[in-house]
């Protein structure tokens, strides 16, 4: 790193010109990327997705879209049979007004659409495809929005005195997209929070330097994303995430380097030499940290989901670009900067570190106990489609569902799904087979088009329950020549594909990061401990997500959104990929300083105290900036984005407090000389000098 800083400072004009050129090219790359980004969630190769694509292509409706369910209660003295003509006109008006496909008693004669009282009946309205711009998950309330048009089309045709209530999973949604803060506002909030934190840390104009490097890195990273768009589909969510994430991670790296440079200046080292010394120490930490973050995000590429690949690639690019800018442009700025009056290392952090070292056992047990308790809550993690038990408790949607259930019609009909039969297959035998399966309430008459046939299965249990998923599996098994689609089937396939690949993702990530950290820490045990602590951190975050988004502890008060009892299917794996790298970020900064002090003194306890005392304030400040970035992303708007962003924000908060400030230093103090164990054979494999590791 010192050689790099000498090369950069010897070629100031060249590096400055290259930076300006890349900055301008990055602005052009943003303009070129915008028309190319995708708003859809594609899952090529997943059976449910392919079935839904075929259904939508042939019929123009249904597939992934959840049905809107109009519930009609006829007046006293009328029955579904006597009012069939009026019902037929009402549902025909829906098709005429919206183009939706409708299945009801009026057009099928199926008694499964009629309640026990004979007066309550319902229909299934399948709208056209909606571009799903958010992340994959529950995301209820983001359907076709047909509730109003359906009601308006039906009411004029129903018998006088009839009651019409529109229900369905989307109509019952409690946390639909409320608009929230737009991206520029969230970015301004993040920048404002960063300026406040940096001003508190530096108390001089130097506070603007880390922010400037981040603002350079973000446009330049779009150049890499433009190149990546030749190989992968770039989702619009990546363009939203990249600047918010880039502000936090870019400031992280610059903050560590600037602080170390300022420390060297405070020790009397002047001019370029202070830059070289900062690069020789903090520069190495930035390099290894960026590698750890990039590896964590890069592993998302192994997942068979284009959206997650896009997020992983975007995060990796902005991380590497931020590190590159910090290690090249930042030395130029520091060589000309005025360090001001350096603040002495905070006595509070030194006192805290001594307290943790003194009571290391108690500190480790208490911190681990809290994290394990949160991790235990993660055992209740629900990745299914939400069920009506957790949705709106009042309003027309709930009243419509209550009317159905009161008359013996199961709530599972709200998760009805389509079965597509290719041309040449007779639908009636399959219809009879499916209707006889356990858990099936009814199967509609086939709808023919272009030689194909479409059956709609009405299950007894909701698709978000274990029984509902079992019904879907039975239908899939009983229809080997057909394509089974629907919202629930696609979500089930997504979970299966993603979390089957997850262990491989975890294995690759653990192996790569272990080797990287073993070289960075020059130890065999410290990297293992870092990986274990990160896994514990993930478990705690998922447990916190269960408390917040499934059990609803304080969610409405904090975020203005009511949870629906489920966690988006993408959340655990995506949060893991982001947090694994980000939390390893702080691990590298902290252990690198401890390693430096141990090399100087040979005393592990002193190394822990010095490491925490020197970096505690910086790590907390960097974590606070990243926390603000993701907290801003979580404010209002789409439920699935709010869940993801709040999870990362909570993870950063837990890591900076319980893990980096308590559990990690306590366990380092407990391990003592074994922290630095690096036998000769391992040193040779890692191409490092052998250590007298147990002194």
N, C-alpha and C positions, 0 to 999 in steps of 0.2 A: 504494500500500500504506500509506503514511503517513496518507493521508486515511481509509482504512478503520480503522486503529488509533485515530485520533482519534474517529471515529464510535462505535466499540465502547466506548472508555473513557468517552465522554460518556454512554453509555447502559448502564452496568454492570448495573443491575437488570433491564432488559429483556432483554439478551443472556443473562444468567444464567437468567432464567425460561424463555426460548425453548429454551435448552440442556436444562434439566431436563425440559421438555415433550417435546422430541424424544427424549430418552433413554428416558423412560417409553414413548413411542409405539414406539420401536425394540424394546423388550422385548416389547411386544404383537405387533409385526410378526413376530418370531421364532416366537412361538406360532402365528400364523396361517399362516406359511410351511411349518412342519414337515409338516402333513398333505398339502400340495400337491406336495412335491418328488417328482421322478421318480427311480427307480432303474434305468431301462432306457436302453439306448443305441439311439436310433431314428435311422435314416438315410433319411427319406422321399425318394422319387424315385430312389434308387439301385436299379438292376435286381436286384442280388443280394439286397438287403434286402427288396424287394417280393416276390420269388420265395419267400424264406424265410418271410415272413409268410403268404403264400397256402398254402404247404406245411403250416405249423404249424396254420393255421386249419382246413384240410381234414382233415389226418391226425392232428393233435395231437402229432406227434413229428417229429424231424428238423429240417430247415431249417438254422439257424445252428449247431445243436449238433453237435459232433464225435462220431463213432461210438465206442462202446466195442467192443473187438474181443476176444471170447473165443477162445482158441486151444486146440483139443483135440488131443492126441496119443493115439491109441488104442493099446491093448496089442498086443504081437506076435500075429500071426495074425488080427487084425481089420482091416477096411478101412472106409472111409466108407460104401461100398455095403452091406456086411454089417451095419454098426451104424447104418444110417440111421434105423431106428425109434427106437432109443435116443436118437440125436441129436435127432430130431424132438421127443421127449418133453422133452428137456433144454431146448431152445430155446423150446418152448411154455410151459414152466414159468417162463421169464424173462418172457414176455409176461404171463402170469397174475399174477406177483408184482409186476411193476413197471409194467405198462401200456405198455412200450416196443414199438416196431416192430422186428422181427427179419428179417434176410435171411441165409440160409445154404444150404448144399448140401441140408440135410434138407428144406427147403420149396420149393426152386427146382429142384433137380437139376442146377444149373450146376456144371460141372467146374472153373470158375474159383475155387471155394471149397475145392478139394482140392489138397494138395501132391503133389509128384512121387512120394513114397513111398506114397501111397494111404491112409496112416494119419493124416496131419496135415490137419486141416480147421479152418475158422474161421467166425465169423459176424459180422455187423454189427448192433449194438444201438443203435438211435436212441431216446434218451430224450425226454422232454417238454421244453418251453422252460424255460430258466433265466433269471431276471432278472439281467442283467449289471450289477452295481452299480459296477464300476470303469470306468476309462477305456478307450477302444477300443485294442486292440493285441494282443499275443500272448496274455497272460493265461492261459497253460495252467495246468491244475490247478484251474480254476474251473468245470468242466463239471457235468454232472448228478449226479456222485458215485455212479454205478451199479455201480462195480467190485465192491464187496462184495456187494450184493444179487444181482447176476448170478451170481457164483461160488456163493453159497449156494443159489440156485435150481437151478443146473445139476448140481452134484455128485451129488445122490442118484439122478439118472437116467442117469448115464454108466456104461458097462461097467466092471467091476472092473479096476483096473490102469491106467485112463486118467489122463493128466496134463492138468490144466486150468490155463492161465495167462491172465490178463487183461491185454491190452495196449491200445494206443491213445495218441494224443498226450497226453491228460490223465493217463493212467496212467504215462506216461514223464516227466511234468513234474518238473522239478528244483527249482522255486521257487514252489510253490503258496502260497496265502494261509496264513501261519503265525500269524495273529492279530495279532501285532505290538502296538505301543502304541496304545491307543485315543485318540480325539481330545482328551478332557480332559487326559490325561497329556501328550500332545504339546504342548498349549497351556501347561500348567504348566511344562514344560521350556523352552519358548520365553520365557515370562515370567521364569522364573528366570535364564536366560542374559541377558536384557535388563537385569534389575536389576543383575547383576554387572558388565556392561559399563558401564552408566550410572553405577554407584557408582565405578568406576575413573576415568571421565571427569570427574565433578563432585566426588566426594569430599565430598558434603553431601546433605542431604535434598532438594536440588534435583533429584537423580537420579530422583525419583519423578514429577516433573512431565511429562516426555515420555511416560512409561508411562500416566499418568492421561489424557492427551489421546487416546492410542491406544485406551484402554478406553472412552472416550466415543464415539469415531468408529465403532467396530465395531457396536454396537447400532443407531446412527443409520443406518448404511449398509444395514441390513436393511430399513429403510423404503423405500429406493430399490429394493431387490431385490423387495420385495412388490409395488411398483407395476410393476416390469418383468415380474413373473409374469403380468400381464394380457396381455402381448404375446408372451412366450417361455416355453418349458418350462424350469423351473429344476431342474437336476440336483442330487442329494444331494452330489455331489463339490464343488459350488460352496459349499455350506454348510460343508463340511469345510475347504476352502481359504481361505474369506473371513476367518475370525478369525486363522488362522496368518499369512496374508499381511498382514492389517490391523495386527497387532502390529508387524511389521517396518517397514512403510511409514509407519505413523503415528508411530512413534518416530523414523524417519529425518527427517521434516519438523520435528518438534518439537525434535529434537536440534540441527539447524542454527540454528533461530531462537533457542533458549535460549542456545546458545553465543555467538551474536553479541550478544544482549542482555547477557550476562555480560561480554563483552569491552567493550561500551560503558560498563557500570557500572565496570569496572576502569579505564577512561580518565577517570573522574570525572563522567560524565554521570549525573544522578540522576533518580529518579521516573519519571513518564510519558514524559519525553523520551527516556530510554534505550529504552523500548519502541518509540517512534516511529522512532528511528534504526535499530533492529534490523529493523523492518518495512520501512523504506525500502530496505534492502539485502538481507538474507536473505529477507525476505518476498517480494520479486520472484523470487528463486531458487526458493523453494518453489512459487510460482504457475506458473512456466514448467516446473519439473520435473514437477509434477502433470499439466500439459498433455501433456508428452512421454510419461509413463507411460500416461496415459489413452488417448492416440492409439494407442500400441502395442497395448494390450488391445482397444480398440474395433475395430481392424481384423479381429479374430477374428469379428466379426459377419458379414463377407462370406463366411465359410466355410459350405458347405451342410450343416453338422453341428450339430444342436441342442445337443449336449453342449458343444462348443467355444464356441458362442455364449453359453451359460450361464456358462462359465468367464470368458470375456472381459468380459461385462457385469458379473459379480460383482466381478472384479478392478478394473474401471474405476470402479465405484461406491464401493468402499472406498478407492480412491486419492483420488478427488475429495472424499469425505467427510473423509478424514484431513487433506487440505490445508485444507478449509474450517474444520475444528475448530482446526487450528494457527493459522489467520489470524484467528480470531474469539475462541474461548475462551481460547487460550493468552495473548494480551495481557492478559486479565483476571487470569490467574494470576500473570503476571510482574509486573504493576503492584503486587501485594501481596507478592511473594516477596522473600526475603533472598538476595542473590547469593552470600553466603559469600565466601571468599577465592579469587578467580579464579586458576586455574593459568596460568602463563605458557605461551606457545606453545612446544611442545617443540623443543629445540635439535636433537634427532635428525632431525626432519623437515626443518628448515632445512638441516642438513648434507647430508641425502640429496638434497634438491632442488638444492643447489649442485653436488653430484657429478654428477647427471644432466645438468644444464645444461653443465657443463664437458666431459663426455664424451658429448655428445648423439648423435653419430653412432654410436659404439660401442653405447650403450644402446639406440638405436632398432633397430640391426641384430640385436643379441642377442635383444631382446624379440620383435621381429617374426619372427625365426628360429624361436623356440620355438612361437609361435602358428601359424606356417605349417606346421611339422612336425606339430602336432596336427591342423591342418586337413587335411593330406594323409591322415591316418588316416580322416577322415570320408568319403573316397572309397569306403571299403569298407562304408559304412552299409547295413544290411540291414533293410528294412521289411516283409519277407515273414513269413508264418507260420513259426515255427521248424521245423526239420527234425530227424529222429531222430538225426542225427550229433552234435547238441549236447545231447541230452537224457540221461536217466539211463543209466549204463553198467552197472548191475547191478539185481537185483530181478526180480520176476515180469513186469513190463512189458517189460523188456529180454529176458528169457528167452523170452517169447512171441513177440516180434519176431524173435529169432534163429531160433526153430523155423520160422517162416514162411519166412524168407529161405533157410534151409538146404534147404528143400524147394521152392525155385523160385517162391515167392509173393512178389511185389514189395512193398516197404514202402509204396508209393503207396496200397495198399488202406486204410491208416489214414486217408487223407484222401478217402475216398469221398464223393460228393456226389449230391444228388437233382436230377432233372429232372421238372418238373411239366407235364403236358399238360392243358389245359382240356377240359371236356366237348365231345364231338364230334370229337376227333382220335384217329385210330387209333394205338395205341402200337407195334404190332409193326414196321411199316416204319421208324419212327424208331429202335427198338431195334436193328434190323439195321444201320442206317446208323451209329449211334454205336459199335457193337461193332467195326465195320471201320475206325474212325479210328486213326491212329497214336497210340501212347501210352495206349490204352485196354486194360486187362487183361480186363475183363468188364463186362457190363451185365445187371442182374437182370431177371427177369420182371416185368411191370407189376403194380402193386397198385392195384386199382380202388376208388374210393369216390365217391359222389355224382356219377357220370358222368365224373369226372376219372380220370387214370391217373398213376402215379408210377413212374419208372425210377430206379434207383440205378447210377451209373457208378463203377467201380473203376479208377482210373488206375494206370499202371505207376510213374510218378515221383511223389514226394510233392508236394503242392500248394505247399509252401514253396520249391521249387526252380524254376529257370527252365523246365525241361522240364515240370514239373507245371502251372505257370501257362499254358504253351503248350497243354497238353491241355485245360484249362478253356476257353481261347479257341476252340479247334477245336470243342468241344462246343457252345458258344454259337453259333458260325457255322453249325453243321450242324443246329441246332434253332430256326429262326426263329420258329416258332409256339408254342414251349414256353418255360417259365420255368426258367432254370438257377439253382439255389440253392447252398447249402453255405457252410461257414465260409470257405473260400479265396476263393470268388467274391465274397462280401460284403466281405472285406478288400481284394481287388483293386479293387473299385469305390470303396471308401472312399479308398484311396491315390490313385486316378485323380482323383476329385472334389476332394479336398483339395488336392493338389499341382498340379492344373490351375488352381485359384483362387489358389494361393500367389503367383505372380508379380504378379497384380493386387493382392493384399493388400500385397505388398512395395512396389509402385509407389505406391499410395495412402499408405502409411505414410511412405515416403521423402519424398514431396512435402509432406505435412502437417507432418512433423517438421522438414523443411528450412526452411519458412517460419516456423514457430514459433521455431526456434533462431536463424535469421537475425535475427529481432527481439530475441531474448534476448541474443545475443552482439554484435549490431550489426556483423556481418561476413558476407561471402559464402563465405569459405574455411573458417572454423571449423566451420560446420554440415556442410559436405561431408566434412571430415575426421572429424567425430564419427560420421557415418553409416557411412563406410568402416571405421572402427575397430570399430563395433558389428557390422558384417558379419564382420569378421575374428574378433571375439570369438565370434560364433555358430559359425563354422567350427571354431574351436578347441574349443568346448564339445562339438560333435557328434563331433569326433575323440576327445575324452576319453571320451565315452559309448561309442564303439566299443571303446576299450581296456577300459573297465570292464564293459560289459554284453555285448559280443560276444566279445571275446578273454578276458574274465574275469580281468583283472589285478587281483588283490587284492579282488575283489568279496565273496567269502565271508568273508574276514577282516574287512572293513570293515562290511558290512551283514548278514552272516549269510544271504545269499541266493545261490544258484548261478545264474548267467546261462544263458539258453537259446540264445544265439547270434543273437538278433534284437533289434531296437529296436522298441518299440511304434509302430504307424503314426502315432499322434497326437503322438509326442514332439517331432520336429523343429519342426513348426509352432507347437506350444503353447509350447515352451521359447523359441522365437524371440520370440513375442508378449510373454511375461513379461519375458525378459531385455532385449529392446530398450528397453522403457520403464525398467526398473530400472537398467540400466547408464547410460542417458541421464540418469537421476537424478543420479548422481555427476558426470557430465560437466558438467551445468548448475551444480551447486554449485561445482565446481572452476574452471571457466572464468569464472563470474560473479565470483569473487573475483579471478582474474587480470585480468579486464576492469577491475574497480574499481581495482586497483593500477596498471594501465597508464594509465588515465585520470588518475591522480594523478601518476605519475612519467614517463610516456612511454617507459619502458624495458621491453622485452619480457622480457629475462633476469631483471630484478628482479621483474617481475610473476609469472613462473613460480616463482621462489624463494619469494616472499611468499605466493602462492596455495597452493603445496604445504605450506609451513611452517605456514600458518594453518588449513588445512582437512584436512591429511593424517590427523591423529589422528581427527578427526570422521568423515571418510569411511570410514576403516578400522573405526571403532567401529560405524557404521551398517551397514556391510557384514557385520560379524561377527554383528550381531543378526539380519539377514535370513538369513545363512548358517545360523544356529542354527534359525531358523523352518523352513526347507526341509529341513535335515538331520534335524530331529525328524520331519517328515512322511515322510522316506524310511526311517525305522527300522522294519524288519519289515513285516508286513501284506502287502497286495496287491503283486504284482510290478510291475504297470503304474504304480501310484502311486509306488512306490519309484524306478522309472526316471525318471519325470517330475521328482520332487522332488530327487533327487540331481543331475539335470542342471542345474536352476536353481541349486542350492547350489554346484556346481562352477563355473558361469558367474559367479556373484557373486564367488567366490574368485579366479578368473582375472582378472576385470575390476578388482577392487580392488588386485591386486598387479601383474601384468605390464602392464596397460593404463593404469590411472589413475596408478600410481606410477612407471612407467617410460616406456612408449611414448608416451603422450599428452603429458607435459611435454617429453620429448625432441623430439618433432615440432613442438610449439609453439615451442620454442627454435630449432629449425632454420629454421622459416618466418620468424621475426623479424617485421619490420614488416608482412609480407604477411598475417599473421593478422588484422589489423584493417582489411583492405581493404573499403571500402564506398563505391563511386562514387556520385555524386549521383543518377543515374537509378535505382539500386537503392534508395537511401534514400527516394526519392519513392514507389516502388512499395510499400515496406514501411511508408511513413508514419513515417519516422524522420528526425531531423536529419542532414544530410550530415556525414561525418567527414573530418577531415584524416588519412586513414587510413594513409598510408605514412610518417609521421614517425618 
